[in-house]
Amino acid sequence: GLQYVFERPFLKLSEQFLQRYTGEFWGGVVEGQPLFPVNVSVAGKGLLSFNDGQQSFQLQAENETSFYWKGANITATFTGTDKFVFNSQGTLFYFQRVNPQQ
């Protein structure tokens, strides 16, 4: 019952709006570690899909720049359209778009 008390909002942003966040990003945990790719795509109204080639996460929009996986401590927060921070249970991954948008 408490999950409903602490439930986050689910903002159904348009697929057209979410397109600004799509593309190929590279990132990792700390400097000096190998970087890896993540593809971000629209998965529906208010939904972005993050795929690293092995697993895929569909995150819901909490607001125009923050996305979360319902029921888990997994979030993605965009700092502009070309960068985001992916938080997986407290481990932060920093990503940069491969070909920044003009």
C-alpha positions as CSV (number, residue, x, y, z in Angstrom):
1,G,0.0,0.0,0.0
2,L,2.9,2.4,0.7
3,Q,4.0,2.2,-3.0
4,Y,1.0,4.4,-3.9
5,V,1.8,6.9,-1.2
6,F,5.3,7.4,-2.6
7,E,4.5,6.9,-6.2
8,R,6.2,9.3,-8.6
9,P,4.4,11.2,-11.3
10,F,4.3,9.8,-14.8
11,L,4.4,12.6,-17.3
12,K,3.2,11.5,-20.7
13,L,5.5,13.7,-22.8
14,S,4.9,13.5,-26.6
15,E,7.1,11.3,-28.7
16,Q,8.0,14.4,-30.7
17,F,9.3,16.1,-27.5
18,L,11.3,12.9,-26.5
19,Q,13.1,12.7,-29.9
20,R,15.5,15.4,-28.6
21,Y,17.0,12.8,-26.3
22,T,17.4,9.9,-28.8
23,G,20.7,8.7,-30.3
24,E,23.9,7.0,-29.5
25,F,25.7,8.0,-26.3
26,W,29.0,6.8,-24.8
27,G,29.9,6.8,-21.2
28,G,31.1,5.0,-18.1
29,V,31.5,5.1,-14.4
30,V,34.9,6.8,-13.8
31,E,37.7,8.3,-15.9
32,G,40.1,5.8,-17.1
33,Q,37.6,3.0,-17.4
34,P,36.5,1.7,-20.8
35,L,33.5,3.6,-22.2
36,F,30.5,1.7,-23.6
37,P,27.7,2.7,-25.9
38,V,24.0,3.2,-25.0
39,N,21.3,3.8,-27.5
40,V,18.4,5.9,-26.4
41,S,15.1,5.6,-28.3
42,V,11.4,6.6,-27.8
43,A,9.3,3.7,-26.5
44,G,6.0,5.5,-26.3
45,K,4.4,8.6,-24.7
46,G,6.5,9.5,-21.8
47,L,8.8,6.5,-22.2
48,L,12.5,6.3,-23.2
49,S,14.3,3.1,-23.8
50,F,18.0,2.8,-22.8
51,N,19.8,-0.2,-24.4
52,D,23.5,-1.1,-23.9
53,G,23.3,-4.1,-26.2
54,Q,22.9,-6.6,-23.3
55,Q,19.9,-5.1,-21.4
56,S,17.2,-2.6,-22.0
57,F,15.5,-0.3,-19.6
58,Q,12.2,1.6,-20.3
59,L,12.1,4.6,-18.1
60,Q,9.0,6.8,-17.4
61,A,9.1,10.6,-17.5
62,E,9.0,12.2,-14.1
63,N,9.4,15.6,-15.6
64,E,10.9,17.0,-18.8
65,T,14.5,16.0,-18.0
66,S,14.2,13.1,-15.4
67,F,13.2,9.5,-16.1
68,Y,12.8,6.5,-13.8
69,W,12.1,2.8,-13.7
70,K,9.0,2.2,-11.7
71,G,9.7,0.1,-8.6
72,A,13.5,0.3,-8.8
73,N,16.2,2.8,-7.9
74,I,17.2,3.4,-11.6
75,T,17.0,6.9,-13.1
76,A,18.3,8.9,-15.9
77,T,18.6,12.7,-15.7
78,F,19.5,14.8,-18.8
79,T,21.6,17.9,-18.4
80,G,20.8,19.3,-21.9
81,T,20.1,17.1,-24.9
82,D,23.6,15.8,-25.3
83,K,24.4,14.5,-21.8
84,F,22.8,12.4,-19.1
85,V,23.6,10.7,-15.8
86,F,22.3,7.2,-15.4
87,N,21.9,6.1,-11.8
88,S,21.7,2.4,-11.3
89,Q,21.0,1.7,-7.6
90,G,23.5,4.4,-6.5
91,T,26.2,3.8,-9.1
92,L,26.4,6.8,-11.4
93,F,27.2,6.5,-15.1
94,Y,28.0,9.6,-17.2
95,F,27.1,9.7,-20.9
96,Q,27.8,12.1,-23.8
97,R,26.1,12.0,-27.2
98,V,28.4,10.7,-30.0
99,N,27.3,13.2,-32.5
100,P,26.0,16.3,-30.7
101,Q,22.9,17.9,-32.2
102,Q,23.3,21.3,-33.8
